[in-house]
Structures are given as structure tokens and as C-alpha cells.
Amino acid sequence: MPTKKNGKWHVDLRPDGRNGQRIRRSFETRAEANRFEAYVTGQAAQGLPWNPTPADTRRFSELIELWHQNHGIFLKEGVRRKSVLLAIADQMRDPIAAGMTSDDFIRYRKNKKVKGEPANPKTLNNHLGYCNAVFNELLRTDYISYNNPFGKIRPITISERELSYLTPAQITEILAAAKASRNPDLYLVCVLCLSTGCRWGEAEALTTDRVKNCSVTFTDTKGKRNRTIPITAELQKQLLEHGRAGQHWIFRDCMVAFDRMAARLTFKLPRGQSTHILRHTFASYFIQNGGDILTLQKILGHASITMTMRYAHLAPGHLESARTINPLCGQFVDTGKGIETLTH
């Protein structure tokens, strides 16, 4: 019951019993004190907090901005990731994040179109991963108090695509076309990619100080780890001579020049690969020529051996035992008898 002291009415109670939380407040009038006491007691009787947290009305786009400010800004492609996430939020009509459910993303995934066509499943899986990262990171750092609404959505199962690579004749044609290009950098960038298996962007970012001792060092890579790859003395000479006097960079951007050149080839590059076909070609020939899969992982800079294992089937003798110890090979285990003996 409120008591008056020093000209004010004081409420001092423990609605959950002597071991519960103690609540104390002061009011100017007795009526205010009585109303507060009745409210607290009523909330306790219903098992509800007397001072509940205000509803979180932040929209999905606001959480994306918060995620970017505190985490995404440190990612290599944080700006691009934020742009993609804001586009997703816009297509979902930017709902209040606390009220989102798995249905929001499932409907987005179902209706997502790219140039009038259903979006690529790999792209949709990436978008799911981006959204999950936002909610999981904000929950981990206590910026939200509810679980990830998309956490139980399973990615789309995608059939493994066979990796294509260039034939010797196609390699010759590409290098000849690159040499004939008006872009002065195109040929040597292609040679560097085919010689080291580097990504196109890694080749373009190469600087003269990272070409020495018959090796090149790639920094600021996708896997965030530097890689040093041996090259021939001839290629080192070409790279250093190609570097412009007094300039740090060896090459300029020549991706557009590659695409223009590719359009003039007598064969078509696999859809969605473009310059990456050079990296696949290096890896494929490396394994076919007897290279070790673990060494290839280090050369390519793969964080996981799983990625590199895509090339394992190209190794000489890969699964060769399937030819010699299958049930039709003429010999059965523990019998000493061939197939003809058992079938007559």
C-alpha cells in the first residue's frame, strides 16, 4: 500500500513474494501511486513482466544497415553484399523484421526473377546465406532478441556441374586472339592466369614488387590469404618489362577486352565462366599431368579441400580399380572361380 514520505507517495512492493524483484517508485499523488501498484500486481498475477520491453519495430532494411555498420563493413565485398540485401528487403516490401517468418523468404525465392526468368538456384542459396548472416550476427551481438526467422529454411539442392576446361587448340586460339587484341594487357594477363591458376582480379591487381625470385605473390585474395606461386624466368622477365616505368601496377582492367575477344572465338565459352575458364584449365591440366591434389589446393587458394576435389576425377588412374575388381571382371572373392564357372 502506498505511503507518504517527504511530500511524495511511495510504492514499495515485491509482487512475486519476498524473494522476488523489489519495485520502488515515487509519485506526486496517491491516485498515481495506487494505479501503479494495481498495474504491477495485475501483471504479476498474469505472469507478465511489469515493465515489458517495447516492441521492436525496426524494419529489415534498418537491420541490414546495422549489420553493415558493425560487421559487413569489414568484409571484402561488404558494400556489394549490403546492396544485394537492400534489394532483397525492397522486394519483400521491407517488413518489420521482428515479425518476419520463413514464409517471407520462401515467397521471395519463389517469385524472384532475373530478366524475366526464374533466378539461378545458386544465386537464391547465396541470398539465403546473406539473410541468415544478418540475423545470426545481430542475435550473437545482442542487437536483436529473437531467433533468425529463416534459420530452418533449407538451401535448394543443386546438381553438381561438370567443370569445363580448354583443349590445347582452344588455348592456342585464345592466346592468339589476346595477342591480336588492341588491349596491351590482355595477352599477358591470360598467360599469367594459365601459368598460375590465379583469378582474373588477382592477376590484374599484381604489382611489380610482388614479382621476384621467379615467383608471383597474390595478396588481398578471395580467401584472405596471400599466395606465392612459382613462375618461369621468362614469364618473370615479361611481367617486369611490361610494368610501366615508375608505376606500381603492372596491368589495368581488361575484363571487358576479354569478353569482346571471347565473342570472336570460333567456340563458345561455358555459360557463366568467362575468364574463370582459365583457372579451371590450369587446375584440370595440373591434375591430368600428375599434380598432387593438396598442392593444387594451396596453389588455387581454396580454404577447403572439398572445392579442390572437383578436379580429382581428372587424375591418372582415378578410381581405376573399378575396372579390375568389379563383379564382372572374371573373379569372385573367396571362391577362386570365375564368372563362367559359376554360371554353368
C-alpha positions as CSV (number, residue, x, y, z in Angstrom):
1,M,0.0,0.0,0.0
2,P,1.4,3.5,-0.9
3,T,2.9,5.5,1.9
4,K,3.5,9.2,2.1
5,K,7.0,10.5,2.9
6,N,8.7,13.9,2.3
7,G,5.6,15.1,0.4
8,K,5.5,12.2,-2.1
9,W,3.7,8.9,-2.3
10,H,5.9,5.9,-2.3
11,V,5.2,2.4,-3.7
12,D,7.5,-0.4,-2.3
13,L,6.4,-3.9,-3.1
14,R,7.6,-7.4,-4.2
15,P,4.8,-8.8,-6.5
16,D,6.4,-12.2,-6.7
17,G,6.9,-12.7,-3.0
18,R,9.7,-11.9,-0.6
19,N,12.4,-13.5,-2.8
20,G,11.1,-11.7,-6.0
21,Q,12.1,-8.4,-7.5
22,R,11.7,-5.4,-5.4
23,I,9.9,-2.5,-7.1
24,R,10.0,1.1,-5.8
25,R,8.6,4.2,-7.3
26,S,7.6,7.7,-6.1
27,F,4.6,9.8,-7.2
28,E,3.2,13.2,-6.7
29,T,-0.4,11.9,-5.9
30,R,-1.9,9.0,-4.1
31,A,-4.1,8.1,-7.1
32,E,-1.0,7.7,-9.3
33,A,0.7,5.5,-6.7
34,N,-2.5,3.3,-6.4
35,R,-2.8,2.9,-10.2
36,F,0.9,1.9,-10.5
37,E,0.6,-0.6,-7.6
38,A,-2.6,-2.1,-9.1
39,Y,-0.9,-2.4,-12.5
40,V,2.2,-4.1,-11.2
41,T,0.1,-6.5,-9.1
42,G,-2.1,-7.3,-12.0
43,Q,0.8,-8.0,-14.4
44,A,2.3,-10.4,-11.8
45,A,-1.0,-12.2,-11.4
46,Q,-0.9,-12.9,-15.1
47,G,2.7,-14.0,-15.1
48,L,3.7,-10.9,-17.2
49,P,6.6,-8.5,-16.6
50,W,5.6,-5.3,-15.0
51,N,7.9,-3.3,-17.3
52,P,7.9,-5.2,-20.7
53,T,10.4,-4.3,-23.4
54,P,8.9,-2.1,-26.0
55,A,8.1,-3.8,-29.3
56,D,10.9,-3.9,-31.8
57,T,9.5,-2.1,-34.9
58,R,12.7,-1.8,-36.9
59,R,12.4,-2.8,-40.5
60,F,14.5,-5.3,-42.3
61,S,16.5,-2.6,-44.1
62,E,17.3,-1.0,-40.8
63,L,18.8,-4.3,-39.5
64,I,20.8,-4.5,-42.7
65,E,22.2,-1.1,-42.2
66,L,23.0,-2.0,-38.5
67,W,24.7,-5.3,-39.7
68,H,26.8,-3.4,-42.2
69,Q,27.9,-0.8,-39.8
70,N,29.0,-3.3,-37.2
71,H,30.2,-6.3,-39.3
72,G,29.6,-6.0,-43.0
73,I,32.0,-3.1,-43.4
74,F,34.9,-5.4,-42.6
75,L,34.1,-7.9,-45.3
76,K,35.9,-7.9,-48.6
77,E,32.7,-7.5,-50.5
78,G,30.7,-5.8,-47.8
79,V,29.4,-2.9,-49.9
80,R,28.2,-5.3,-52.6
81,R,26.6,-7.6,-50.0
82,K,24.8,-4.7,-48.4
83,S,23.4,-3.6,-51.9
84,V,22.1,-7.1,-52.6
85,L,20.5,-7.3,-49.1
86,L,18.8,-4.0,-49.5
87,A,17.4,-5.1,-52.9
88,I,16.1,-8.3,-51.2
89,A,14.4,-6.2,-48.5
90,D,12.9,-3.9,-51.1
91,Q,11.4,-6.9,-53.0
92,M,10.0,-8.2,-49.7
93,R,8.4,-4.7,-49.2
94,D,10.7,-4.1,-46.2
95,P,8.7,-5.8,-43.5
96,I,9.2,-5.2,-39.7
97,A,12.0,-7.6,-39.0
98,A,10.7,-8.9,-35.7
99,G,7.5,-10.2,-37.4
100,M,9.2,-11.9,-40.3
101,T,8.8,-15.6,-40.8
102,S,10.3,-18.3,-43.1
103,D,7.4,-17.6,-45.5
104,D,8.8,-14.2,-46.3
105,F,11.9,-15.7,-47.9
106,I,10.1,-18.7,-49.4
107,R,7.8,-16.3,-51.3
108,Y,10.7,-14.1,-52.3
109,R,12.6,-17.2,-53.6
110,K,9.5,-18.4,-55.5
111,N,8.9,-15.0,-57.2
112,K,12.5,-13.9,-57.8
113,K,13.1,-13.2,-61.5
114,V,16.2,-12.1,-63.4
115,K,15.4,-10.6,-66.8
116,G,12.0,-12.3,-66.7
117,E,13.5,-15.7,-65.9
118,P,13.5,-17.6,-62.6
119,A,16.6,-16.8,-60.6
120,N,19.5,-19.3,-60.6
121,P,19.3,-21.7,-57.6
122,K,22.9,-20.9,-56.7
123,T,22.0,-17.2,-56.5
124,L,19.0,-17.9,-54.3
125,N,21.1,-20.0,-52.0
126,N,23.6,-17.2,-51.7
127,H,20.7,-14.8,-50.9
128,L,19.5,-17.1,-48.1
129,G,23.0,-17.2,-46.7
130,Y,23.3,-13.4,-46.7
131,C,20.0,-13.0,-44.9
132,N,20.9,-15.7,-42.3
133,A,24.2,-13.9,-41.7
134,V,22.4,-10.7,-40.9
135,F,20.1,-12.2,-38.3
136,N,22.7,-14.6,-36.8
137,E,25.3,-11.8,-36.3
138,L,22.8,-9.4,-34.8
139,L,21.5,-12.1,-32.5
140,R,25.0,-13.1,-31.5
141,T,25.8,-9.5,-30.6
142,D,22.5,-8.9,-28.8
143,Y,21.2,-6.3,-31.2
144,I,18.0,-8.4,-31.6
145,S,16.4,-10.7,-29.0
146,Y,14.5,-13.1,-31.4
147,N,15.7,-16.0,-33.4
148,N,16.6,-16.0,-37.1
149,P,13.3,-16.3,-38.9
150,F,15.0,-18.0,-41.9
151,G,17.1,-20.4,-39.8
152,K,15.1,-23.5,-40.7
153,I,14.9,-23.0,-44.4
154,R,17.0,-25.5,-46.4
155,P,19.0,-24.4,-49.4
156,I,18.0,-25.6,-52.8
157,T,19.7,-28.9,-53.7
158,I,21.9,-28.2,-56.8
159,S,23.2,-30.9,-59.1
160,E,27.0,-30.8,-59.4
161,R,28.0,-29.2,-62.6
162,E,30.9,-30.7,-64.6
163,L,33.8,-28.2,-64.8
164,S,34.8,-27.3,-68.3
165,Y,38.3,-26.6,-69.5
166,L,40.0,-25.6,-72.7
167,T,41.6,-28.0,-75.2
168,P,45.2,-27.3,-76.4
169,A,43.8,-26.0,-79.6
170,Q,41.4,-23.7,-77.8
171,I,44.2,-22.4,-75.5
172,T,46.3,-21.6,-78.7
173,E,43.3,-19.7,-80.2
174,I,42.6,-17.7,-77.1
175,L,46.3,-16.7,-76.7
176,A,46.5,-15.7,-80.4
177,A,43.3,-13.7,-80.1
178,A,44.5,-12.0,-76.9
179,K,47.8,-11.1,-78.6
180,A,46.0,-9.6,-81.5
181,S,43.8,-7.5,-79.2
182,R,44.2,-3.7,-79.1
183,N,44.3,-4.0,-75.3
184,P,48.1,-4.2,-74.4
185,D,47.5,-6.1,-71.1
186,L,45.1,-8.8,-72.3
187,Y,47.6,-11.3,-73.6
188,L,49.9,-11.3,-70.6
189,V,47.0,-11.5,-68.1
190,C,45.8,-14.6,-69.9
191,V,49.3,-16.1,-69.8
192,L,49.6,-15.4,-66.1
193,C,46.2,-17.0,-65.3
194,L,47.1,-20.1,-67.3
195,S,50.5,-20.3,-65.7
196,T,49.4,-19.9,-62.0
197,G,45.7,-20.7,-61.8
198,C,45.1,-17.3,-60.3
199,R,41.7,-15.5,-60.5
200,W,41.4,-12.7,-63.1
201,G,41.1,-10.0,-60.5
202,E,44.2,-11.3,-58.7
203,A,46.2,-11.1,-61.9
204,E,45.0,-7.5,-62.6
205,A,46.0,-6.5,-59.1
206,L,49.6,-7.7,-59.4
207,T,52.3,-5.1,-58.7
208,T,55.9,-5.1,-59.7
209,D,57.2,-5.5,-56.1
210,R,55.4,-8.9,-55.9
211,V,57.2,-10.3,-58.9
212,K,60.6,-11.6,-57.8
213,N,62.7,-14.8,-57.4
214,C,60.8,-16.4,-60.2
215,S,57.5,-16.2,-58.4
216,V,54.5,-14.0,-58.0
217,T,52.7,-13.2,-54.8
218,F,48.9,-12.6,-54.8
219,T,47.5,-10.5,-51.9
220,D,44.1,-9.4,-50.8
221,T,42.7,-12.6,-52.3
222,K,39.2,-14.1,-52.0
223,G,40.3,-16.4,-49.3
224,K,42.1,-13.5,-47.4
225,R,45.4,-15.4,-47.6
226,N,48.5,-14.4,-49.5
227,R,49.8,-17.0,-52.1
228,T,53.2,-17.2,-53.7
229,I,53.3,-19.2,-56.9
230,P,56.5,-20.1,-58.8
231,I,56.7,-18.9,-62.4
232,T,59.3,-19.3,-65.2
233,A,62.2,-16.9,-65.5
234,E,60.8,-15.9,-69.0
235,L,57.4,-15.0,-67.6
236,Q,59.0,-13.0,-64.8
237,K,61.0,-11.1,-67.4
238,Q,57.9,-10.4,-69.4
239,L,55.9,-9.2,-66.4
240,L,58.7,-6.8,-65.2
241,E,59.3,-5.4,-68.7
242,H,55.5,-4.9,-69.2
243,G,55.3,-2.9,-66.0
244,R,55.1,0.8,-66.8
245,A,58.1,2.8,-65.7
246,G,57.5,4.5,-62.3
247,Q,54.1,2.8,-61.9
248,H,53.2,0.3,-59.1
249,W,50.6,-1.7,-61.1
250,I,51.6,-4.0,-64.0
251,F,48.1,-4.2,-65.6
252,R,44.9,-2.2,-66.0
253,D,41.4,-3.6,-66.1
254,C,40.9,-5.7,-69.2
255,M,37.9,-7.8,-68.3
256,V,35.8,-6.1,-71.0
257,A,38.5,-6.7,-73.5
258,F,38.4,-10.4,-72.7
259,D,34.7,-10.6,-73.2
260,R,34.9,-8.8,-76.5
261,M,37.7,-11.2,-77.6
262,A,35.7,-14.2,-76.5
263,A,32.8,-13.2,-78.7
264,R,35.1,-13.5,-81.7
265,L,36.3,-17.0,-80.9
266,T,35.3,-20.0,-83.1
267,F,34.0,-21.7,-79.9
268,K,31.7,-20.5,-77.1
269,L,32.9,-20.4,-73.5
270,P,30.8,-22.2,-70.9
271,R,27.9,-20.1,-69.6
272,G,28.8,-18.1,-66.5
273,Q,32.5,-18.8,-66.6
274,S,34.2,-16.2,-68.9
275,T,37.7,-15.5,-67.5
276,H,37.3,-18.3,-64.9
277,I,37.7,-20.9,-67.6
278,L,41.5,-20.1,-67.5
279,R,41.6,-21.0,-63.8
280,H,39.7,-24.3,-64.4
281,T,42.0,-25.1,-67.3
282,F,45.1,-24.7,-65.2
283,A,43.7,-26.9,-62.4
284,S,42.5,-29.6,-64.9
285,Y,45.8,-29.9,-66.7
286,F,47.7,-29.8,-63.4
287,I,45.9,-32.9,-62.1
288,Q,46.0,-34.6,-65.5
289,N,49.7,-34.2,-65.6
290,G,50.1,-35.9,-62.3
291,G,49.9,-33.0,-59.9
292,D,49.0,-33.6,-56.2
293,I,45.5,-32.5,-55.1
294,L,46.8,-31.0,-51.8
295,T,49.4,-28.9,-53.8
296,L,46.7,-27.8,-56.1
297,Q,44.6,-26.6,-53.1
298,K,47.4,-24.4,-52.0
299,I,48.1,-23.0,-55.5
300,L,44.4,-22.2,-56.0
301,G,44.0,-20.8,-52.5
302,H,41.0,-22.9,-51.7
303,A,40.0,-22.8,-48.0
304,S,38.5,-26.2,-48.1
305,I,39.8,-29.3,-49.9
306,T,36.2,-30.0,-50.9
307,M,36.4,-27.3,-53.6
308,T,39.7,-28.7,-55.0
309,M,38.3,-32.3,-55.1
310,R,36.2,-31.3,-58.0
311,Y,39.2,-31.9,-60.1
312,A,40.2,-35.2,-58.6
313,H,38.4,-37.3,-61.3
314,L,40.9,-36.0,-63.8
315,A,43.9,-37.7,-62.1
316,P,45.6,-40.5,-64.0
317,G,44.3,-43.8,-62.6
318,H,41.4,-42.1,-60.6
319,L,39.1,-45.0,-59.5
320,E,40.9,-47.3,-61.8
321,S,40.2,-50.2,-59.5
322,A,36.6,-50.1,-60.6
323,R,37.8,-51.7,-63.9
324,T,39.7,-54.5,-62.3
325,I,37.7,-55.6,-59.2
326,N,34.1,-55.3,-60.3
327,P,31.7,-58.3,-60.3
328,L,32.2,-58.9,-64.0
329,C,35.9,-58.9,-64.0
330,G,36.1,-62.7,-64.0
331,Q,36.9,-63.5,-60.4
332,F,34.8,-63.8,-57.2
333,V,36.3,-63.2,-53.8
334,D,36.7,-66.4,-51.6
335,T,35.7,-68.8,-54.4
336,G,38.7,-68.8,-56.7
337,K,36.1,-69.3,-59.5
338,G,35.4,-67.1,-62.5
339,I,32.0,-66.0,-63.8
340,E,31.8,-68.7,-66.4
341,T,32.4,-71.4,-63.8
342,L,29.6,-70.1,-61.5
343,T,27.1,-69.7,-64.3
344,H,27.3,-73.2,-65.7
